[in-house]
Amino acid sequence: MARDAGLLVDAGIVLVYFVAITALGLYMGRRERSLSDFALGGRRVPWWAVMASIIAAETSAATFLGVPGEGYTNQSFAYVQLVIGLILGRVVVGHVFLKPYYAYKVYTVYDYLGVRFGPSTKSYVSALFLFMRTLASGTRLFIPSLVMVLAYRMFVSGGQVRFSQQAVTTVGPYLAAIVVLTIVTCLYTAVGGIKAVIWTDVIQAGLMFGGALIAIGTLLIHVGGLGEVIRAVPQLTTHEGYFLHGFESAALATWKAHHAVPTMGVWDFVKLILASDYTLFSALIGATLGNMAAFGTDQDMVQRMLTAETHQKARRSLITAAFMDLPIASAFVFIGILLFVYYQQEPTYKPTATADVFGSYILNVMPVGIRGLVLAGIFATAMGSFSAALNALATGATNDWYIRWVRGKTEAHYVRAARWFTVFFAGLMIVIAGGFAHAKVTNPDLRIIPVVLGIAGFILGPMLGVFLIGMLTTRRGSDPGNMLAISAGLLVTVIVGKLHLVVLNGSASLLGIAGTFEQPAWIPDVSFTWWGMIGALVVFGVGVLFRTPDQVLASAAHHARQAQTAGDVPLALREPPPGSSAGAAMSPGLGDRGPRPTTRRG
């Protein structure tokens, strides 16, 4: 009886969360009269709210439940050293990327590419973003839907449940949970726009981090304090418990044995660095460029920065959020280390898969009330990243595509279009998530999540490369050259990331073809932390071979001057100024992070 009452308390907490977050989103976004309000919040959102929204957007339910698995597996904080690159990458974005975005008053970052290079580059990269974000966000719905189904079973049955990605054997429960999560999130996102997203993110970020701290507290109580943790994980008393430079004796010995080399040459050291996930090199180089890509070129992340009043306030939001990621990442990795100690002491609910260790603890071990708060934190992280993706996709589809072909309509018409695009992408994600659920039920061993969520890693690097051409050069890059460069970057990234092997082997299995396709021996293994850098370098190296046409430079200067006097309307709807055949050449480069008109004759 007492247990039933406790389950009702947990269920009540989760229900109150859903009602409250929906009401808040609808209230904060009740006055969306223009696309500027819907997509940019009128550029009046406080910097600290933008900061909280960035934190919420970059943290999904997969992160909430998955990052503890890193601490659990490695019994080390080495994963956290990637935050070094995260901070460095965002500092570069804040000082190089944001000012040009504000100078042109862009609605999406792909507007900048249209101004700097031409419409083909903008369309290509915008289409890549729409594809990447729809697929990745759709599959991410699997984790919170799994939690919702298992929590519902626990509330109904009144007993423990086995937390596992194979625990649900029919598609129906998944679909029901996916639809519920999507409808709630889509409702306040479609009605309230970016302001609803940001202000609900503020609450969701607090719930997310609060849930992590609560979990740490309960775990410390269950394992007997920090002393027990140090005794169970002695490497926390050495540097290997906190960071890895990549050349530890154990790593070198393993590499030599695996590759049958008696001594390490220069190329062996390079291959070791490229193949390692968490080293000082990947943190300082790979993660830096990866985060420049994520926070400088992905509309999902950049859009909330564009809601700040100035680029300086947007920069403050971005960099402050980066430093906040250090304690957040540390907290989730520490949860994993604590779970390792807990399951050593009490293996009753220890799951088979590492990815399930935190979920099993939450549902089966956490005290009443606290469990409800942490479950609300999981749904908060899921809905925070999901609502951000929906709004970014709707803005991208409306601004980059719809307005280009449907002109002369009222502001209210474009707001309605953005709301319908929100609904459209929500429906599309239900289909994607439902398809993935069906695949998991029919083939439980199918590992689609690492591939599909890795799509961002394959695409963001080449996207960064073309942005770097625009930001770091003044007269390099063109529409035809960028199309070639981006395609080359995508191809190289797919090969080093072995995505082609996944597709080929999967197709061969379906067609009944025997044998396995393997990577040629001369191509080194490359960790996911380096994919973004490789894609960016290929695109930049190819793209700078092409010169920007003079008429494109002149048009960019017109756009820069016009942005200073025109209202905050979509770039496609701004009329060219009189005498547009004469203009000024400009390009915001590294030493000139904003428009600098220079008079041209003729």
N, C-alpha and C positions, 0 to 999 in steps of 0.2 A: 504493500500500500504506500509506504513511504517512498519506494522507488518510483511508483507511478506518479506521485505528487512531484517528485524531483524532475521527472521527464516533462511534466506539464510546465514546470518553471522554465526549463530550457527551451521548450517549444514556444512558450509565451515571449521569451526574450527575442527569439529569432523573428517571430511574427511582428512584434513591436518595431523591430529594426526595419523590416520591409515596409510597413505602413509609414513610419516616420520619414524614411529616406525618400519615399515616393512623394509624400506631402511636401517635404522641403524642396525637392526638385521642381515640382509644379509651381510652388510659391515663388521661388527665386527667379524663375524664367517666365513670369506671367506677362511681361510687357515686351515681347519680341515683335517689333514693328518693321524692322528692316533686316536685310541679310547681314549687315554690320553688327546688329544686336545679336542675331542668331549665331553667327560664326565667330564673332570677335568680342562679344559682350560690350560693344561700343568702345572698346579699348579703355575701360574704366575699372578693371578688376584690380584690387590691391595686390601688391607683389607677394605678400605672404600667403594669400589664398592661391595664387598661381603656383607658388612653391609646393604647397600641400597637394595641389592637383597633379603636379609633375610626379611627386612621390607615389601617389595613388595610381597614376596611369602606368608607371613602369613596373608595378608590382601586381602580378596576376595570382589567381588561386594556385596555379602550377608553381609559382615562386614560393608562395606561403607554405605549401606542402612539400615542394621539391628541394629547396635550398637546404633545409635541415638534413636531407639525405647526403649532401656533400660533407657536412660535419660528421654525420654518422659513419660514413664510409672511410673517411680519411683521419678521423679523430684529430682534426687540425683546423686552424683558422686560415689556412693557405688560400682558400677561395676568396677571402676578404681582400687580399692584396690586389685583386683586379680593380678595386675601388680607386686605387692610385691612378690607373689609366682613365677611369670614369671621371675623376676630378679634372685631370689634365685635359681630356677631350672636351669637357664642358667649358673649361676656361677658354680654350681656343674658339669654340662656337660662340661664346658670349662676346668675345672681342673682335671676331672676324665676320661672323655670319649675320648676327642680328641687326646691325646698323643698316646694311643694304635692304633687308626685309622691311624695315621701318621707313627707309628713305623712299621706297617705291610704294609704300602702303599696300603691300600684297595681302591677299586673303588666304592664299596657299603659298607655300614656298616654291611651288612649281611656276607661279607667276614670275618669279625672279628669272627662271630659266627662259621663259618666253621672251622677256625683255632683253636678256643678255645675249641669247643665241637665236631665238626664233621659235615659231609654234611647234615644229616637229619635235624638238628636244623636250619642250614642255609636255606635249602629249605622250611621248614615249615614257618619260619618267613618271608622269601622273598615272598612266595605265599600270606601270609596274607597282606603284604604291597601292592602287585599288586592288589589284590581284593579291599582292602580298598580305595586306592587312585583312582582307576579307577571309582568306584561307587560314591565316594564323589565328585570328580572333575566333573564327568559327570552331576550330578544333580545340581551342582553349576552354570552350564551354563544357568539354567533357569532364574535367576535374570537378568543378563546382556542382555539376549535375550528379556525378557519382556521390559526392558528399551529401547532397540533398536526398537522394534516394536512400542511402544507407541510414542517414539520420531519421528519415521518415519511418523506415523499418524498425529502428530502435524505439522510436516514440510509440509506434503501434504495438510492437511485440512486447515491449517492456523488458527486453533482455539485451545481452551483448550482441554485437555483429562482427563479422570478419571483414576488416577493411582491406579491400584488394581491388585492383582494376579488373579482376575476373569474377568479382563477387556477384555481379548482376548478369543474369544469363538470358534476359529477354530485352528487346528493344523498347517496349512500351514504357517502363518506368523512366528510362533515360529521356525519351521524347517528352514525357510529361514534365520532368524537371527542367529540361532545356526550354520548353515553351514558357513555363512559369517565370524563369529567370529572364528570358528575353522580353516577355511582355512587360514586366515590371520596369526593366531598364529602358526599354524602347519608349515607354509611355512618358517618363519625365524627360528623356533626351529629346524626343521629337517635339514635345510641347515647349520645353524650356530652353533648348539650345545649349550653347557653351556655358552660359551662366548657371544653368541647372547642373551641368556636368561638374563644373569647378566647385560650387558650394556643397554639393553632395560629396565630392572628393575630399573636401576638408574634413567632413565627419568620418568618411571611410578611411582616410589615412590615419586618423586618430585611433579608430577601432582596430585597424591592422596592427599598428605598433603597440597599442595597449594589449591586444590579444597575445602578441609575442612576449611582452613583459610578464603577463599573467602566467603564460606557459612556463617561462623560465622559473618563476617563483614556485609553482606547484612541483616542477621537476626537481628543483633543489631540495624541497621538503621530502619528496619521495626517495631520493638517492642518499640523503643524509648529509647534505652540505658540500661545500667546495673541497673540503679535505678528501672526501670519498672520490670526487671527480679526479683530483690530482693523482690519487693512488691508482685509480683504474686506467688513467690515460697519462702515463709518465712523460710522454713526449711534449706535454704542455709545459714542462720545465726546460725545454730546449728550443732553439730557434725554429726547428722543423715543425713545432706545434703552432707557429704563427706565420711564417713565410718560407717560401722555397725559392732559391736563386736558380735552380735547375741543374746544378752540378754536384748535388749531394752524392756521397760515395755509393749509396744504395742505388740511386738512379743510374749512375755510370756503370755499376756492375751489372744491373739488369739489361742495360742497352748492349753492353759488350757480349753478354751471354746470348741475347736474342738475335743479334746480328753477326755473331761469330767473328768478332774483331778483337785481336789481342790488345791493341792500343787505339786510342781515339785520335783521329786526324781532325783537321779544321772542318772538313765537310761533315764528318761524323757529329761534331759539336753543333753545327748548324742544323742538321737533321734532328738531333735530339731536342733542340730548342723549339723547332717548328712542330714537333710531334707532342710536346708537353702542353697540358692545359693551363696549369697554374704555376707560372714561374715569374721571376722578377722581369724577365724580358717580355713575356706576354702581357704583363701588367703595364709596363712602361710604354710599349710600342703597339702591340696588337690591340689591347683594350682601349688605348687612347684613340686610335683611328676608328675602332668599332663604335665608340661612344660619340665621336664626331659625326659619324654616319647616322646613328640613331637619333641624336638630338639636334642635328643641323639640317637633315634632309628628309626625315620622316614626319609627314604632316601630323600624324597621331601624337607625336611628342611636341612638335613646334607650335601647334595651333594655340595651346594654352599660353605660351609665351607671348604670342601676338595680341593677347587680350590686355596686357599691361599697357600703361599709358605711354611709356617711352622705352627705347631699347636699353637704357641704363637700368630701369626697373626690371625689365625682362631678364637682363643679365644677372641682376641680384637674385632673382627667383631661381634661375637655373643653377648658379654656382652654389647658393645656399642649400638647395636640394641635393646637390652632389655631396657636400660635406655631411649632410644628414644621412646619406646612404651608408656612411661608414658605421655608425652605431646600429643602423637597421640590419645591414648585412651581417654584422658581428652577432647580433641577437639571434637571427635565424640559424646561423652556423652553430652558435653555442647551444641552441635547442637540440640540434643533431648530436652534438657531443654528449649532452646530458641524456638523450635518448639511448645512446650506446651504453652508457653506464647503467641506466635504468633497466634495460632489457638483459644486461648481464646479471643483474640482481633478481629480476622478476620477469622470466620469459613467457609468462602465460599468454599474453596477447601479442607476442612478437610475430609480425607478419613475415611472409617469405620474401617479398620484394622490398628492397631498400626504400623505394619511393613511397611506400605505404606506412613507414614507421611512425610518422607524426599523426597521420589520420587515425591509425588504430589507437594510439594513446589518447587522442582527443575524445573519441567516441566511447571508449571502454574504461578509461582510468580517471579522467578529469572529474573533479567534484561538481555537484549540481550547481547551477548558476554560472560558475566559471566556464563550464562546458558550453552553455548557451552563449556567453559573451564571445568565446573563441570561435564558435560556429558562425556567429554574426560577423566576426572579423574575416573569416574565410569568404563569406558571401560579399562582404564589403570590398575586399580586394578584387574579387571576380567582377563585380558590377562597376567598380571604379575604372578598371582597364577596359571593360566592355563598352561602357557609355562613352569613354573618350574615343574609342575606335569608331563607334557609330557616328559620332558627331564629325570626326575628321573625314570619314568616308562620304558622308552627306555633303559636307562643305566642298570636298574635292570634286565630287560628281557634279554638283551644282555650278561651282565657280569655273572649273577647268573644262567642262564639257557642255552642260546645259545652256549656260548663258552665252557661250560662243555661237550657238545655233538658234537660240530663242531670244531675240532682242526686242526692245521696245515695250516690255511689260512693266507693271508696277512693282514696287518693292514688296508688297504683300504677295504678289504672284511668286516671286523668287523664294520668299520664306516658305510658302506652301510647298514649292518644289523641293526645297531642302528637307522639309518634314516628311514628304512622301519618299524621298531617297533614304531617309533614316529608316522608315518602315520597310522599304525594299531590301536594304542591306541586312536588317534584322531578320527578315524572312529567309534571305539567302544563307545567313549563318545558321539558322535552324536546320536548313537542308544539309549544310556541310556537317554540322555537329551530329545530326541524325544519321547521315551516311557513315560517319566515323563510328558511331555507336553500333550500327549494324555490322560493320566490319569487325569490331572488337568482339561482338557476341558470336558471330559465325566462326571467327578465327581468333581465339583469345590470345595467342602468341604473336599476333601481328603487331609490329612496332611502328606505327605510323606517326605517333607524336614526335619523336626525335627528328624525323624527316620534315614534317610539315611545319613544326615550330622553327626548324632551322632554315625555312625559306627566307626569313628576314636576313639571316646571315649570308645567304647567297645573293640577295638583291641589294641590300643597303650599301655594300662596298662599292659596286659599280655606280650607284646613285651618288655616293660621296665624291667619286672621281670627277664626275661632270661638274658638280658644284665647285670643287677645288679649282678647276680650270677657270671658271668664272670669277672666283674670289681672288685668286693668286696671280692672274695674268690680266693684261689690259686689252690685248688684241688677238688672243688665241682662242680657238674653238669656233665651230660653226655647226649648223644643223646637220649637214651630211656627215661631217667628221664625227660628231657626237653619236649619231646613230650607229656608225661603224664601231666606235670606241666602246660604247655601252654594250653592244652585242658581244664584242671580244671579251670584255670584262666578265660578263655573265657566263660565257663559255668556259673561261679559265677557272672561275670560282666553282662552277659546277664540277669540273674535273678534279680540282684539288680537294673538294669536299665530298667526292665520290658519289654525288647524287646520280650521276649517269649509271653507275653500277647498280644502285638500288632500283632504278627504273628498268634497266636491262634484265637484271636477275628476277625482278618481280614479273616482268612480261614473259620471260622464259618459263617461269613456273606455271603461269596461267596457260601458256601455249603447249605445255608438256615437253619443253625442250630440256634435255639432260645437260648437265654441266653447269659451271659457275663462271661468270665473268669476273676477272680480277684486274686490279690496277697494275700497269706495267711497273717493273721493278725500279726503273730509272726515275719515276715520279715519287718524291718523298711523301711520307705521311704528314699531313698538315692538320693541326688542331683547329677547332672552330674559332678559337680566339684570334687566329691569323687570317681568316677568310676575308674579313672586311678590308684589311690592309692590302691584300693581294688584288682584290677586285678594284680597289680605288687606284692603285698604282698602274694597273694595266690600262684602265680608262684614261687616266691622266697622261700616261706615256703616248697613247695613240692620239688622243684628242688634241694635244698641243701642237701636233704636226699640221693642223689646219688653221688658217687665219680667219678671224672674224671679218665679214664683209663690212665696208665702210657704211653702207646704208643701215645696217643693224646697229652699229655704234651710234649713228646719228639718231635713230629712232629711240635708242635707250636714253640718250640725253634728253629728248623731248619728254619721255615718260618721267624722268627724274624731276624736271622742272614742273611738269604738270601736277605731279603728286604733291608739290608744295602748296599749290593753290586750289586744286580740285577737292571736292568733298570726298569723304571716305566711302567711295562706291567701288564695286568690283572693277578691276583694271580693264576688262573687256568692254565695259560700258562707258569708259571715259572717252570723250571726244578728243581727237588730236587738235593741238593748238593751231591757230592760223599760221600760215607760212611754214607748214611742217616739212616742206621740201628742203628748207635750210635748217640746219640744226647744229647740235653740238656733240662732239665725240666724248664719250665717257665710258668708263668701266670702273666699278668699285673693286679695287685690288687690295693687296695686303697692306700697302702703305697708304691706301686711300679707301677707307671702308665706308664710302658713301658716294653720292653723285658729285662729280666735279666737272661741270660743263666747260668746254673749251671751244671758243668761237671758230667756226670753219667758214671758208669762203666758197661761194657758189653753192 
